[in-house]
Amino acid sequence: MTTHIAAIGGHPNRAVIALVLASALGLSACGGSDDSGAGSGDSGGGGDSVAGSVDLSGVEISVGSKEFTEQLILGAITVQALEAAGATVDDNTGLVGTPVVRGALESGEVDVYWEYTGTAWLGPLGNTDPISGEEPQFEAVKEADAENGITWTAMAGANNAYAIAVNPDAAEEFDISTISDWAALAEEDPEAATLCTAAEFPTRNDGLPAVEEAYGFDLPESNIAVLDFGLVYTSVAAREPCNFAVVFGTDA
């Protein structure tokens, strides 16, 4: 389970920061602004609304994020919202990988970043099995991290789960429309079922091992290409070196 939420370290203003983040995401989903940008004083967009409800003048906050597009966008929204509320923001977005950004949060280099419940549970918190259901997984992560001095805000309205994408020509050639079809192809013709993925999915207990167990197949390691995030999409589009790819539900 990989629901978006915000993890906040031991910042003395973490309750107020949480309010700003909740307001910012709500406005970013349905609000608007003119060409001057969301944070401008006369745009009527999210910045004004956040600044009008919270005053963080004189507060210094460091914002982090991971390096892929979704995280960079969430980080940028957070920076703009906190600045609109009067905070002095140190932009540390674009850190590479969960261990790096989580380490920055724990060390105090970063005060806040957006994290995924499943990633935190199986990664930094060191568990081996995911918890079924969004709310139970969230509550488990929240409770476990409270002991680490880390606060999790309420879950955001977006859920980012893994998905399997297929090149449309390959889908037609091999008659693929479901994961069950892909699993059957992997058993019959592993060379045709080649998979491109970023680093974590092949080894996460809620990743490829769980899919293989649920659908009763075993994709040979030689038919799995581990690539940088951006290359996964271009590779499956070109069918080189894969016909299938691990993508994220929010990419759509």
N, C-alpha and C positions, 0 to 999 in steps of 0.2 A: 504494500500500500504506500502511495507516494503523494500524499496530500500536501499542498503548500501551506506553510505556516512560517512565522518569523521566530527565530531564536535570538534571545537577547541575553547578554552576559550580565555582569553585576553592576551595570550602570545605575547610579542613584536615581535617575529619572526614568527608569524603565517602564513604569506604569504609564507615564505621559507619552513616552515614545510609542508604546503599544497603541494608544488612542490615535496618534498621528498616522501610524501605519494602517490601521483599520479604516480610517477616513480616506486616506490616499488611495487605497486599492478600490474602495467603493466608488470613488469619484472617477478613477481612471477607467473603470469599466463602462460608465454611462455618462460621464461629463464631457465637456468640450472646452476648447479655447480658440482664440483667434490666432493669427499668424505670429503673434508676438511670443507665444509659448505658454505652457501651463503655469509657469512660476511667475509670470509678469503681474504687475500690480493692477492692471486694468482689464485683464482678460476675462474675468468672470469664471475662471476654471477652477481646478482643484486646489491650486496654491492659495487663493483667497479664502476658500472655505476652511482649509486646514488652519491657516494663519489666524482666522477669525475666532476659532474655537480653542486654540492652544497657544501659549506663549512660552517658547523655549529660548528667549533672549538670554545670551550669556552662557548657554549650555554648549559644550563641545562634544560632538558625537562622531565616531568613526563607523562608516558603513562599508561592509564587505559584500562580496558575491563570488560565485564561481565564474568560470570563463566562457560558458556557452550563452547563446543569444537570450534565452528566456531569463537566465539569471542576471545578465547585464541589463535587461529591460527593467526587471524588478528592482535591481540596485539603483538604477537611474531614477525610477519613480520615488524610491525611498529618499534618495539624496535631495530631490527637488521638494518633496513634501516637508522634510525636516528643515530645509533652508527657508521655505515659505513660512514655517512656524517660528522662525527667528534663530534657529540653531546655527552654530558654526560647524560645518560638516567637513570631515576629512574623508575623501573619496578613495576607498581601497577596494573598489570593485575589480573583478577580473582575475581574482586569485585562482590558480590552477589546481582544481581537484578538491574533493571533500576534506581530506586530511589537512590540507594547507589552510583552508578557510576556517575549519573547525579549530585548528590549533591557534589561529589568530584570535578567535573568539575567546578561547580558554586562557590565552596569555594576556588578554586585554588590549591587544593591538587593534582589534575590531570590536565594536559594541553591539552590532546588530547585523544579521544577514538572513536571507530567506533559505529555509531548509525543507527537506522532505521527510516525512515521518518514517517511511520505510528505510530510507538511506541512513538516517540517524540511528535507528534501532539496530540495524544489521552492521553498521559501520562503527562510528565512534563509541556507541554504547555496548558493542561487543556481543550482541545476541546472535544466535544461529538460525532461529526460526521466526518468520514474520507472524504477526497477530492478525487474524481475520477480522475485517470490518474497520471502517474509517475511524469511528469514535473510540473503540477499544484500543486501536493502535496509537491514536493521538494521546489518549489518557495515559497509556503505558510510557510513552516517550516523555510526556510532560512530567510525570511523577519521577521517573528515573533521573531526568536532568535537573530537577529541583535540588537533588542532593549534590549536584555539581555547581550550584549557584547560577544555573542558566534557566531563564524564564521563557516559556513558549506562549505566544499570544494565541487568541482564538484562531481556529482554522479559517483560512481564506476560502472563497467560494470556488476556487479552481482546483481540479484534481489532475495531477500529471502521472499517468501510469504508462508502463511499457506497452508497445504494440509492435506487431510484425507487419512490415510493408513488403509488397512484392512488385517487381517491375511489371507493367501491364502486358508487355509482350510475353514475358515468362508465364504470367497468370493464364493467358490464352493458350500458350503452347502446352502447358502441363495441366490445364483445367483446375486452377487453384482459386478457391474463393473463401476458404476457412483455414484455421490453424490445423484442423484435422487433416485437410488435404495436404498441407505442407509436411505434417508429420508422416503421412503415408509415403509421400515422395522421398523424404529423408531415409526411410527404410528401404525403398525400392531402388532409388537412384541418388545417393548422397551427393554426387557431383553436380546434380541439377538443383539440389536444395541448399546450395552454398549461402552462407549468412555473413553479412557485414554488421559489425557492432562496435560500439565504444567499449572501453576497457572493463567496466564493472559487470556487465550483464552475464558473461559466460560463467562467472564464479559465484555470483550472488545466489543465496538460497531461494530468493523469490524471483530469480531470473531464469536463465536457461535450464539449470538443473530441475527447477520446479516444473517448467514446461515439458521437459523430456519425461519426467515421472508421470505427469498428468496425462500425457498423450501417448505414452508407451513407445518412445523411440530414443535413439542415441545418435546424435549427429557427430561424426568423427571430427576431431580437433583440426584435421587438415582441411576441412571444409568450412572453417570459421576464420574470417579475417577480422582482426582487431585493428581498428583505425581511429584516427582523430574524429571528433564529432562531425565536423563539416564534410569530411570525405565520405562518410557513410551514405549520404544522400546522392552525391555525384556518382559514387561507385555503383549503387543499385540502379540509378538512371541509365548508366552506360552498360549495365550487366557485366561489369568487370571490376573486381573479381567475383561478384555475387549476384544472384537473382533475388535474394531476400535481404531485408535489413531490419535491425532493431531501431525503432523510432519512439518518440514520446507522444502521448495522447494529446497534449496541448499544441503540438506542431501543426495540427490541422487548422 
